Amino acid sequence: TWTDPMLEVLKERGFQHENLYLDHLREQGRGITDLRGEAFGGDAPSTERVIQAMRDGADVIVQADLQDERWRGRADVLIKVDAPSDLGDWSYEVVDTKLARETRAGTILQLCLYTDLVAGIQGALPRHMHVVSPSTEPTPEQPFHVESFPTRGYTAYYRLVKRRLEATVQATADAAATYPEPVSQCDICRWWKNCDTRRRVDDHLCLVAGISSLQRRQLGDWGVTTATALAGMPLPLEHRPDRGSADSYVRVREQARVQLASRGEEKPRHEILEVEPERGLTRLPEPSPGDLFFDLEGDPFVGTGGLEYLFGWTDADDTYRAAWAIDAAEEKAVFERFVDEVMARWDAHPGLHIYHFGHYDPSALKRLMGRYATREREIDRLLRGRRFVDLLAVVRQGLRVGVEQYSIKNLEPLFGFERELDLREASRTLRQVERALELGDTDVLTPERRAAVESYNRDDCLAARHLRDWLESLRAAEVARGVDIPRPEDGDGQASDAAEERDEHLRELMERLTADVPVEHDERTDEQQARWLLAYMLEYHWREEKCAWWEFFR
């Protein structure tokens, strides 16, 4: 079976995080009963070791195999607390070590199950359950971020979900009654090839681009269970949807039709949709010699906040530039340099726009702006001036294409773009580089690997330029046919004079406060950290309001 290489990296980072937490507990004088060598999935011996360790009053039990008549799970850590139970004057609470920066509902349900199993052993429900994740601002006293959840606040919902799941499993005990419906975890599942093959053999509805699970269920109720059947579904609709608009079902029907017509062809078919204001081809600005085509390579699992490790961009003449960042200080410096170059180029070319594919790139720039509290006015001006152009939005709103996913790789046959670096080779190199960044093994970042990643990034930037040019050719042909396709209205993005004066004053004050403050939190003295906090408090409320305004003007 196939295993996602990124899972191995995450697993290794998870082990590192767990070991650091255990070292922290050792430094506090707690004894560690480590059961990680015990086999999981067998019968009683592993669980009996856990029960015996609990009866003996072990301070900390690692990788505790817990089970009852029906359920089984392995808790990362059981920690001894001063609360009486059938064991004696002590009992245990569950601790889960997680790399994720946000605790999700699934994690709470997982903790509830472990807590329930622990309660069955010790005869008392643990009062709390805990999630330990890496801290964004670690201190010697508390190097981790610890979230504690009151057990009784979640047990009623846990029992409801558990009861429903048990009933569902019982009702579908026959394997023939189940089907590998696509879910968010498919991308990291070792069985995805098997499931994908099954769906393709069945011509499953999930193969239609943009279709939702709600729509698939509704279509199933109508007796439409394959992409081919959907493509041939009569229009206008013979049924009224129970939920959702009828137009949304017409859209997926038409998408299925174009995909079906494209099967077996080298180049997918495409159709131009009816022009709507501020959508599709009307979002294409007038091309300018100053235009840039921008793409970021980032890894959300580096450190505690992720890292945009490569900034790449090409101009209208296909001149490519790249800038690497392997830590927070370099990321901040590269971000500032890129924004400064864009602003200088905008001054030289008032018609400049930054083309990208998908929302990730401008979202990352906004995130970096907030993280480092730098180049805020410049990013705001670019956003107010509508200088970012999302080519994915142009395609999705303006065209219907016979592809299963509207990725730039799937669209490239339409405009004849050929990559220099094979995508499989690029994928392998990206995994190696990101694994090195996540594990702090920068020696792996050889010049050859950097060059390969730059080649992949350059291909993405050039593909965006070719896609823009192809879309412009479609627009020109439609205009020649007499179709009115207006250009978007741009602005200079300038704030008011009063706002500019205030901003300049605050910027000077922030620079004075943070002049000698390191970017990395753990490199600051207490006095430097205090000045950093004071500097960032100057514009706290203004900065927090940005997200709402960005969404309003998006």
N, C-alpha and C positions, 0 to 999 in steps of 0.2 A: 504493500500500500504506500501511497505517496505521503510524505510529511513535509509541511511547509518549513523551509530552513529558518524563517523568521521565528517560528515557534521555539526552535532550539536556542536562539539568542535570548528570547524572552524567558525561557526556562532557566537559562544560565544566570540571567540578571535577577530572576526571582530567587534563585538559590543564594546569590550574593547578598541580596537584601535580607533574606531570612537569617543568614549567618551573621550579618552585622547586628541584627536585632538580638540574636542569642548572645553575641559577645557583650552587648550592652547589658543584658540581664546578668551575665557572669560578673561583670564589673560591679554590679549591685550586690554581689554576694549570694546570688541564687544558684542552687544546684540544678544541673541540667540532666534530665533523663532522655537520652536521644534514642528514638526508636526508628530512625530513618533506614536502618538496615533491615528492618522487618519487612517481609513480603506482604504486599497488600493484594487482597482478592482471594486469599485462601480461606481457611476455616478459623476455628476458635483461637489458636495459639496467639496470634498477633493481638487480638482484642483482649485476651486474658492478661497479656503483659501490661496493657494500658490500665486495666482494672486493678491489677496488683500494684502498679506504681501509684495509682490514686489512693489505694488503701494504705500504702506506706507513707503517704504524705509528701511525695516528691514536689519540690518547688515548681519545676517547669517540666512539662512532658512535650516532647517534640514529635510531630507526625503521629498523632494518636489515632489509631484505627478504631472507629466506633461503629457499632451495629446493634440492631434489634432484629425482630423476626422478619422485617420487610425492608428496612432501609440500612444503608451502610455509607460511610464517608470517612475521610481522613482529615482531621483538623490540623492546621499548621502547628498551633501551640495551645496547650492547656496550662493555665497559670493558676497557682494556688492563691486563695484569698481567705481572709479571716471571716468566714461565715459558716455556721454549723450546718451539718448534713448527716446522713447516715454513716458517713466516713469517720466522723468525729467533729472536732471544733473547727474544721476547715472544709472547704469545698473548692470547686474549680470553675473557671470561666474560660470561654473560648476566645482566642486571639487569632486573627487571620492577617497574614503579611501580604500586602498588595502593592504592586508598582503603580497602579492607576491613581491619578490625582483626585478622582471623584469616586465616591462610594455609590455603586449602583444598586437598584432594587434587588437584582439577582444575588448580589453579595449578601445582602441582609437576609434573604430567604435561605441562602447557604448556611449562614451563621445560625439562623433559627433551627435548622435541622440538626447541626452539630450540638447546639445547646440543648435541644430536646433529647438527643441521645445521651448527653452527659447527665441530664436530669434523671434519666432512667437508671443510670448507674449509681448516682450518689443520693437519690431520693429527695432532691431539692432542686428547684429551678434556679439556675444562675441568675443573679440580679442584672448583670450586664453582659454584653458581648462587645468585642473590640476589633477595630481595623487599624493596623499599623502600616503607614506608607512613608516614603521618603519625605523629609521636610524640605520645604523651599527655603527656609531660613533656620538651619540647624544651629543649636547651641550645645556646648559641652554637657549641660545638664539634661537637655532634651533634644537628641539628634534626630528624632523621628516625629512624625505627625500622627497623633493617636486620637482616633474617634471612638467614643464609647456610646453604646446604644442601650437604653433600658429595655430589657427583654420583654416585659409585659406590654410594652407599647406596640409590639409587632406580632405577638403570638397568635392573636385572634385571626389576623389576615393570613399568617403562615398556615394555621390549621385549615382555613378555607381553601387555600391554594393546594395544600397537600391532599385534602380530601378529594378535590376535583381532579387532580392528577391521577390519584389512585383509581378513581372511577373511570377515567378515560383509558388508562392502561388496561384495566379489567375489560372494558368494552371493546378494545382493539387488540385483545390478546392474540388473535389470529394475524400473523404477519401480512397476509394478503390484504388486510383492511387498512394498512398504512401506506403512505406514499412519501418519497423524499422531496417534500416541498422546500423550495429555497428559503434560507434564513440568513441572518446577518453573519453567522459563524461559518458559513460555507467556505469562505475564502481561506480559512485556516484549518479546515477539517481534512483529515487524511483520507476520507472516503469520498471526497468531492468528485473525483473522476468517475467513480461508479455511479453516483447519483446523476451527474451530468450526462453520462451515456444513456442512462435510463430515460431521462427527460427528452433527449434528442430522439431516441427510438420511438417514444410516445408522442413526439411533436407537441410537447407540453406548452401550455399558454405562457409560462414564464419566459419563453424564448422571445416573446414580443417586447420590444424596447418600450420602457416607460409604463408597462402594465403593473397595476398594484394587486396585492393579495385580495383586497376587497372586490376588485373587478373580476378577478379569477373566480372567486366564490360565486358572485352574481352570475357570471357567464355559465358556470357549471350548473346553477339552478335552471338556466334556460336551455340546458342540453348542449352547450358549446364548450367542448373540452379540449380542443386542439387548436394550434395556430392556423392550420389550414381551414378548419371550420369557421374560425373567427374571420379570416380573410374573405370567406364567402357568405358571411352573415348578411341577410337582406337589409337594405336601407330604403326608406327610413326604418328605425327600429320597430320591431313588432311588439316589444315589451317596454314597460316603463321601469327603470331601475328602482329598487327598494331604497338604495342610498346612492348619493352622488348624482351628478348631472348626466343627462342623456348625451350631451356633447362630448363628454369624456369617453364614453363608450364608442362613439363614432370615431374619435381620434385613434383609439387603440385598434379599432377595426381597420381603419385606413392604413395604420402603421403595419399591421399584419399583412395587408394586401401588398404593400410595396416590398416587404421582406420576402414574401412568398414569390413574387415576381423576380426577385434578385437572386434566389437560390440557384447555385450552379454557375453564376456569371462572375467573371473576373472583377468587374466594376459594379458596385451596387447602384441600383436605380435611385433617382431622386426626383422630387417634385417641389416646385416653389409654391408656398402657401399664399393665401390672400393677404395683401398688405394691411397691417394694423398699425395705428399710431404708436410710436415709441417701442415697437417690437420688431424682431427679425431684421430684415435688411434696412429698415429705417434707423437702426442703431449704428450703422456704418458711417463714420465721419469722412470728410474729404481727406484722401491720402495726402501726406506731407513728407518732404524729404527728412524731416526730423523724427519721424515715427520710429518707435522702438518695439521689439518683440521680445517679451520677457518671460523667463521661466525660472522657478526656484526648485532646488532639490533640498528636501527637508526630512528630518527623522523625528517624530514626536516622542520617541523613547530615549533620547539622549538626555541624561541628567534628569532634573525634575520638571523642566518646562519645554523640552524639545530643543532642536537646533536646526536653523536654516543654514546648511553647511556649504551650499554653492549658489551664488547669484550668477545667472547667465543672461545675456541679452545680445541681440543683433540689431543692426540698423537697416535702413532700406537698401543699402548696398551689400548686405549680408556680411558685414564685418562683425565678427563675434568677439565678445569680451566675457571673461569669467573671473570671479573673485571667491576665494575659499575662506571658510571660517570653521575652525575646529574647536573653539571654545566661546564662552559668552563675550569675552572682551573683543575677540576678532569679529564675532557676529555683529556687535554694536558698531564697530569701526566700519565694517563692510556695508552695513545698512546705511550709515551716515554718508559714506562715500557715494553709494549708488544714488541716494536721494539728492545729494548735492550736484551730481553730474546731470541728473534728470532736470533739475531746476535751471541749471546753466544752459542746457540744451533747449529748454522751453523758451528761455529768453531769446535765444538765437533763432528758434523756429516756433513762432506763435501757434502754428497749426499742429504741434506735436501731440501724439496720442501714444499710449502704452497698450499694446495688444497682448492679450494673454488668453489661455484656454481654461475656463473654469474659474470658480470664485477663490480658489486656494491662494493664489499669488497676492492679490490686493488684501485679502484677509490676513495673510502673514505679515505684510507690511504694516497694517494697522496694529497687529499684535506686537510687533517689534517696537513700534512707536510708543505703545503703552508700557511695554516692559521696561524700556530704557528711558522713557520720558524725554525723548529727543526727536527732533525734526517733526514735531507735532503740527506746527503751522504749515510746513511744506506739504505734508500728507493731506492735511485739511484742504489746502488750496487745490491740490490735484483732484481731490474728490469733488469739491465744489465746482471746479472747472470741467468736470466730467471727462477727465483725461484717460481713464481706464476703460478699455473696450474688451468685453468678454465675448470672444468668438464662439464659445460654446452656446451662449444665450442667443447669439445671432442665428446659429445653425438650428437650434431646437425650435426657435420661434418662427423662423423664416422658411425652413425646408422640412420635407419629410424624406428620410433616407432609409434605404433597405438594409439596415444594419441592426444587430441585436443590442449593441451598446454604442452610444454617441461619444466614443473616445476619439481622440485625434488620430490614433493609430488606425482605427477602423475606417476613418474618413479619408485617409491619405490616398487610396486608389482613385478617389474622385478627382483629385487635382494633380495626380501623377507624381507624387513625391516619393523618392526612394532614399532610405536611410543609409548612411555610411557604416554604422555599427549595427550588427545583427542584434535584434531585441533580446534573444536568449543570452547572448554574451553580455549585453548591457545589464540584464537582470542579475546575472551571477555577480558581476562586478559591483553593482549597487548593493547587493546583500553583503558582500565582503566589506565594503567601505562602511556601511551603516552598522554592521556588527562591530567593527573596530571602534567606531565612534561611541557606540553604546557601552562597550566594555573598557573604554579608555586606552585601547591598544593602538596608538597612533603610528607605531612603526609599520603597521600594515598598509598605511596610506602611501604606497610607493609612487614614484612619478608615473609609472605605467598605469596604475589603477586610477590615479587622478586624471590622466589623459583620457582613459576610457570613459569615465563619468562625464568629463567635459564634452567628449564626442557625442554622447547620448543627449546631454543637455543642449548642445548646439543643434542637433537634429530636431529637437522639440521646438527650439526658437525658429529655425528655418521653416519647419512645417507650419508654424503659426503664420509666418509671412506668406507662404504659398497659399495657405487657406484664405487669408485676407484677400490676396490678389484674385483668387478664383471666385470668391464671393462678390468682389467688385465687378468681375466680368459678368456674373449672373445679373447683378443689379443693372449694369449698362445695357444688357440685352433686353431686360424688362422695360427700362426707360425708353429704349428705341422702339419698343412695341406700343408706347404711349401710356405705360403704367406710371402713375405718380408715386415716386418713392422719395420723400423728403429726407434731407440730412438732419442729424440732431443738432440742436443749438448748443454751442459751447460758450463758456464764459472764461474770464481771466482768473476766477476763483479768489480774488482779493477780498480780504476782510475790511471792515471800516477802519478809518484812520485812528479812531479812539481805541479800537481793539488792538491794532498794530502797536500803538504806543504802550499800552498796558502789557502786551505780550513781550515786547522788547525789555521792559523794566523787569518783569519776572524772569525772563531768560538770563539776564545779567546776574540777578540775585541767585538763581539756581546754580549758575556756573561758579560763582564765588563760594557757595556752600559745598559744592561737590568737586572742587578743583583737584584735590588730592585723594579722592575716595576711590578705592578699587572697584571694578565692576563686579567681581566675585564677592559674595556675601562673607564667606569664611576668611577672606583676606583683610577685612576691615577691623579696626580697633573699635572699642565701644563709643569713643568720641566721634569717629568717622561715621559709624552707623547712625548715631543720633543726628548728625548733620544731614546725612542722606535722607532720613525720615522727614526731617524738617523741610528739606528742599522739595520732596515729593508731596508734602501736605499743602504746599502753596497753591497747587492747581487740582487738588484731589476731586472736588465736586465737579469742576469743569470737565475733568478727564472722564469721570464716571458717567456723565450725561452724554458723552460722545456716541456710545453704542446706540442709544435710542435715536439720536439724530441721524446717524449713518443709516439705520434701518428705514427711517422716515423718507430720506432722500434717495434710497437705493433704487 
